[in-house]
Amino acid sequence: MKFSISVIEPEGYRYSHFLYDICKYLCYGIESAGYECCILRNKLAKDRINIVLGAHNQTDPSVVNRIQQAGKYILLQSEIITGDSINKWAVQKSFAEVYLPLMRGALAVWDGVESNIDRLKRHGISAELLRIGYHERMEEIIHKKNKDIDFLFCGSITPHRKKMLDQLSTSGVQVVTMFDDAAMYRNDLIARTRVNLAPNQGPGMNHLGGGRVLYLVNNHSVVVVERCTDQSMYEQCFPWAETEQWVDLCMETLHRPDLEQITEEYYERFKKNRMVDFIAPLIENFLSKYMPGAPAKTFI
C-alpha cells in the first residue's frame, strides 16, 4: 500500500511550513511501518491513499469536491477545536462549509490533541488519536560546541507568552524569540541555545505544543514547559512547572551543572516512544476497515 502526505497550502499563505515537521514525522513513521510514502504540495495522488494536512486554512468550498474526487483520503486535524471554529477564532464560515465537510468525507480523521476527540464527536466526526514519537531521521540539528544563547522561544508572541518572557528577561539573561523563519534559521538558533522555552499560548489554550516541544527533545535539546492540560504522556521527557513557578524553573535549568546530562536523559526517555509504534496501528486499522484485500506492506 502506498500513501501520500498532501499539504494543502493557500496561495500567498506564509505559515504552512509550520506543518512540515509533522509531515516528516508522518512520512518517516509510515515508511518505518513498512509502507511507501511521499510528500506532495497542493497535489493529490490518484494511485495512493492521500493524508491531507492544512485543510483548516481553506476557505473555498470547491476544494471539498477536488479532494474528494481524487479518491480515498485521511485527514490529519492539527488544530484546537473550539466550538464552531478552531483555536478560539471567531465562528468561521469556512469551518462549516469547508473543514467539517472535508473531515466528514474522509475515511479516517487523525488528531494530535486528545481533547479534540470528544469535541469532534459533537460534529458527527469519529477521530482517532495520533501521537508524535521519536524518529531517528528527525535528528537534524548539529549542536554548537560553544552556545551563546541562554533561552530561545520559537512561536507566536501572545499576551500571555509576552508576560512570561518579559518576566524571564528581567533576570538579566538573554532571551531570543523567533516566529516564522524557515527551519534552516530556526535550527541554527536551536543549535546555539542552552535552554528552549515552551510557555502556553494563553488561558483556555494551554495544550502541549507537541510538534514544537517533541522536535526539540528528539534533537537533544532541553525545553522547559509551562504545565499543559495534555502533557501526561510526555512529561517525563522535559522539565515543567505551573505558571507561577515556570520562570524560576527556567533559571534553575539554565544554571544546572549537569545540564548536558539531564538533556540526554530526557532524550533517552523520549526515544522509547517511537513514531512507528504510534502510526502502525492507525494504518493497520484503516486498511482492515476500508481495504481488507490490499497488500499489507510495500517493503520490510
C-alpha positions in Angstrom: 0.0 0.0 0.0 1.2 3.5 -0.9 0.5 6.7 0.9 1.0 10.4 0.1 1.2 13.3 2.6 -0.6 16.1 0.8 0.0 19.6 2.2 -2.8 22.0 1.0 -1.3 25.5 1.0 -3.4 28.5 0.1 -1.7 30.9 -2.4 0.1 33.6 -0.5 -0.2 31.9 2.9 3.0 32.3 4.8 2.7 29.8 7.6 2.1 26.3 6.0 5.7 25.5 6.8 4.7 25.1 10.5 3.3 21.7 9.4 6.4 20.5 7.7 7.9 18.8 10.8 4.6 16.9 11.3 4.7 15.9 7.6 8.2 14.4 8.0 7.3 12.6 11.2 4.3 11.0 9.4 6.2 10.1 6.3 9.2 8.6 8.2 6.8 6.7 10.6 4.8 5.3 7.7 8.0 4.1 5.9 9.3 2.6 9.1 6.0 0.7 9.4 6.7 -0.9 6.0 4.7 1.2 3.6 5.7 3.5 0.8 5.1 7.2 1.3 5.8 10.6 -0.4 5.1 14.3 0.4 3.3 16.5 -2.1 2.4 20.2 -2.1 -1.1 21.2 -3.4 -1.3 17.8 -5.2 -3.3 14.7 -4.6 -2.1 11.3 -5.8 -4.7 9.1 -7.5 -2.7 5.9 -7.0 -2.2 6.4 -3.3 -4.1 7.0 -0.1 -3.7 10.7 0.5 -3.2 12.1 4.0 -4.4 15.7 3.8 -2.8 18.4 6.0 -3.6 22.1 6.1 -7.2 21.8 5.2 -8.1 24.2 8.1 -6.6 27.0 6.0 -9.0 26.5 3.1 -11.9 29.0 2.5 -13.1 27.9 -1.0 -15.8 25.3 -0.8 -14.8 24.0 -4.2 -11.7 22.4 -2.6 -14.0 19.8 -0.9 -15.0 18.3 -4.3 -11.5 18.5 -5.6 -10.1 16.5 -2.7 -13.0 14.0 -2.5 -12.9 13.3 -6.3 -9.2 12.4 -6.0 -10.0 9.3 -4.2 -9.8 7.8 -0.7 -8.2 10.1 1.9 -7.3 10.5 5.5 -7.5 14.0 7.1 -4.9 15.0 9.7 -6.5 17.5 12.0 -3.8 19.7 13.6 -5.6 22.5 15.4 -7.5 23.0 18.6 -11.3 22.6 18.1 -13.2 25.3 19.9 -16.9 25.1 19.3 -17.7 26.1 15.7 -14.2 27.2 14.9 -10.6 26.4 15.7 -8.0 28.0 18.0 -10.6 30.2 19.7 -11.0 32.2 16.4 -14.4 33.8 15.7 -17.0 31.5 14.2 -15.8 30.7 10.7 -18.0 30.2 7.7 -15.2 28.1 6.2 -15.2 25.8 9.2 -18.8 24.8 8.4 -18.6 24.9 4.6 -15.1 23.5 4.0 -13.4 22.0 7.0 -16.2 20.0 8.5 -17.3 18.5 5.1 -13.7 17.5 4.4 -13.5 15.7 7.8 -16.9 14.1 7.3 -15.9 12.9 3.8 -12.6 11.4 5.0 -12.3 7.7 5.6 -10.4 8.5 8.7 -9.6 11.6 10.8 -6.4 11.5 12.8 -6.0 14.2 15.5 -3.0 15.0 17.7 -4.9 16.5 20.6 -6.8 14.1 22.8 -9.4 16.6 24.0 -10.4 17.2 20.3 -11.7 13.7 20.0 -14.9 14.4 22.1 -15.3 17.8 20.5 -15.3 16.3 17.0 -17.9 13.7 18.1 -20.3 16.6 18.6 -19.9 17.4 14.9 -20.5 13.8 13.9 -16.8 13.0 13.3 -15.1 9.9 14.8 -11.4 10.8 15.1 -8.5 8.7 16.2 -5.6 10.0 18.3 -2.3 10.3 16.6 0.7 10.9 18.8 4.2 12.1 17.8 7.1 9.9 18.8 10.8 9.6 18.3 12.3 9.0 14.8 16.0 8.9 14.1 15.5 10.7 10.7 14.2 13.7 12.6 17.5 14.2 14.3 18.5 17.2 12.2 20.4 19.6 14.4 24.1 19.6 14.9 24.7 21.4 18.2 27.3 24.1 18.5 30.2 23.4 20.9 30.0 26.9 22.3 26.4 28.0 22.9 25.8 31.8 23.0 22.0 31.9 23.6 20.6 31.4 27.1 16.9 30.9 26.2 15.1 30.5 22.9 11.4 30.5 22.1 10.1 29.8 18.6 6.4 30.7 18.2 3.9 33.5 18.1 4.1 36.1 20.9 0.6 36.1 22.6 -0.1 38.5 25.5 0.4 35.6 28.0 3.7 34.5 26.4 5.0 38.1 26.3 4.3 38.4 30.0 6.1 35.2 30.8 9.1 36.0 28.6 9.3 39.5 29.9 9.5 38.2 33.5 12.3 35.9 32.4 14.2 38.7 30.7 14.2 40.8 33.9 16.6 38.2 35.4 19.4 39.5 33.3 19.6 36.6 30.9 19.4 36.5 27.1 16.0 35.6 25.7 15.8 35.2 21.9 12.4 34.8 20.1 11.6 33.7 16.6 8.2 33.3 14.9 8.1 32.1 11.3 11.6 31.9 9.9 12.4 28.9 7.8 13.7 25.7 9.5 17.3 26.4 8.4 17.4 29.6 10.5 15.3 28.1 13.4 17.6 25.1 13.6 20.7 27.2 13.7 19.3 29.1 16.7 18.4 25.9 18.4 22.0 24.6 17.9 23.2 27.7 19.7 20.8 27.6 22.6 21.3 26.3 26.1 17.6 26.1 27.2 14.5 26.2 25.0 11.2 27.6 26.2 7.5 26.4 25.8 5.1 28.9 27.5 1.4 28.3 26.9 -0.5 30.3 24.3 -2.8 31.6 26.9 -5.9 31.0 29.1 -8.0 28.2 27.6 -5.3 27.4 25.1 -2.8 25.6 27.4 -2.3 22.5 25.2 1.1 21.0 24.7 2.7 22.3 21.6 3.7 18.8 20.7 5.2 19.3 17.3 7.5 22.1 18.7 8.4 20.6 22.0 8.9 17.0 20.9 11.0 18.1 17.9 13.4 19.8 20.4 13.6 16.7 22.6 14.1 14.5 19.5 17.1 16.7 18.7 18.9 16.5 22.1 17.5 19.8 23.3 16.1 20.6 26.7 12.8 22.6 26.8 11.1 24.0 29.9 7.3 23.6 29.5 4.6 25.6 31.3 2.2 22.9 32.5 -0.3 21.8 29.9 -3.6 20.0 30.1 -2.4 17.1 28.0 1.3 16.6 28.9 1.0 13.4 30.9 2.1 11.1 28.0 5.4 13.0 27.7 6.0 14.9 30.9 8.9 12.6 31.8 10.7 14.0 28.7 11.1 17.6 29.8 11.2 19.8 32.9 7.8 21.5 33.6 6.2 23.8 36.1 3.0 25.5 36.9 2.7 29.1 35.6 3.7 30.7 38.9 7.0 28.6 39.1 7.8 28.5 35.4 10.3 31.4 35.3 12.1 30.0 38.4 12.4 26.6 36.8 13.8 28.2 33.6 16.6 29.9 35.6 17.2 26.7 37.7 17.5 24.6 34.5 19.9 27.1 32.8 22.3 27.1 35.8 22.3 23.3 36.4 25.8 22.0 36.4 24.5 18.7 34.9 22.5 20.4 32.1 24.1 18.3 29.3 23.5 15.1 31.3 19.8 15.8 32.0 19.3 16.8 28.4 20.4 13.4 27.3 18.3 11.7 29.9 15.2 13.4 28.6 16.2 12.5 25.1 16.6 8.8 26.1 13.2 8.8 27.7 11.5 10.2 24.6 13.4 7.8 22.4 11.3 5.0 23.9 8.2 6.5 22.4 8.7 5.5 18.8 6.8 7.2 16.0 6.4 3.9 14.2 4.6 2.4 17.2 2.0 5.2 17.1 1.4 5.2 13.4 1.4 1.5 12.6 -1.8 0.6 14.5 -3.7 3.5 12.8 -2.6 2.3 9.4 -3.5 -1.3 10.2 -6.9 -0.3 11.5 -7.5 1.8 8.4 -6.5 -1.0 6.0 -8.5 -3.7 7.8 -11.6 -1.4 7.8 -11.5 0.0 4.3 -9.1 -2.0 2.2 -9.1 -5.6 3.6 -7.9 -7.1 0.3 -5.0 -4.7 -0.2 -1.4 -6.0 0.2 -0.3 -5.2 3.8 3.1 -3.8 3.3 5.2 -2.4 0.5 8.5 -3.4 1.9 10.1 -4.7 5.1 
